[in-house]
Amino acid sequence: MEAIPQAWTWLTSGASWSGGDGIGVRLGEHLYLTVVCLAISCALALPVALVLGHLGRGGALAVNISNAGRAVPTFAVLVLLLLSPIGQDGQWPTVIALVLFAIPPLLTNAYVGMREVDRDVIESARGMGMTGWQLMRRVELPLAFPLIMTGVRSAAVQVVATATLAALPGGGGLGRLITAGFARQRTYEVVGGALLVAGLALLIEGLFVVLQRCTDPLRHRRAVRRGRRDDSADANPSGPFKRWVTE
């Protein structure tokens, strides 16, 4: 148990945060890697999921294939990439492994969110003469927004936690603090690095929760629905928004 007080002392020491191998530099590397991997994952997964969810064709196959990828450990993918020609290209093996790891929750949540939009709402919008693009942008996306953001939040937290693997091929990030602690037999550095990763994951989780609440296009209507405690609305979440489609 002595490692925890020692880890706290190490974390609060100014010397630990300075220098090229300090916590500040490693934290910046970790955040940069997370942002890059999450951005690439969203750019690849979300357009596919939204289009397939809108069309209602091929999505189940895509989701099943992406979920099957979860059975392959990220570490194993990273090792295989390191042994391939890609392994000579700096951080790319880590980036590819993390992107593949982040795609399943993004693809699954976005597709399910689009398919769970009330069919009556969609038919009402089509009856008003909305085009496919208008239907997706003005009806399906706003109603599917909570599930889409849940997938983004889940992927972000997973990438933050798994990005520690970047240290294994010599990359940056908070994982370097943990591997350095093991190499120097300093348990407090290992514990401190693990606490930083856990704290960063919790912080990212909280930030995305706040972001979801602030950017939800239907946040005011959802608040009204919760305030009224309408049991029928709870059974059919899209129900209170049917009138909104016609506005």
C-alpha positions, 0 to 999 in steps of 0.5 A: 500500500506504500506505493499509493502515497509514493505515487501521489508524491510523484504525481504532485512533484513539479520535477515529474511533469518537466523534461522530455520524458515528463508527465506533461509531454506524455499526457500531450502525446496520449491526447494527440494519439487519442484525438487522431485515432478517434477522428479517423474512426469517426470519419470511417465508421459514422458515414457508413453507419448513417447511410446503411441505417437510413437505407435499411440494407446491409447494416446488419452484416456490417455491424456483425463483421465489425463486432466480430473484430472485437474478438481479436485482441488489440495487442495481437493486431498491434504485434502483427502490424509491427511485424508487417512492413507497416511496422517501419512507419512510426506510429501507424501500427498503433494508430491502425490498431486503435482505429480498428478497436474504436470502429465497432461501437461507433458503427453499431450505435450509429446504425442502431440509432438510425434504425430505431427511429419511429417508422411513423415519424419517417412516413410522416416526413416522407408524406410532407415531401422530404427528400432522403437527405432532408429526412436523414438530416432533419429527422433521423439524425436528431432522433438518433443523436443520443445513441450516436454520441453514446458510441462516440463516447464509448470509443473515446474512452476505449481509445484512451485506455488502450492507447497505453499500448503505444509504449510497447513499440516505442511510441509516446503516451502515458504508457511510457510512464508505466513501462519506464516504471517497470524497467526501473522497478519503481512501483509508484511510477507504474501506479501513478501512470495507471492512475493518470490513464484512469483519471484521463478516461473518466475526464473524457467520459465526463466531457463527452456527457456534457458535450452530448447534452449541450449539442443535442438538437432536441435537448429542449424537447427531451427535457419537456418530455422528462418533465411531463413524465409521460408513460406513453412517451417512455414506451415510444421515445419518438412520439413527442417529436411527431409534431416537431416533424411538421413544424 
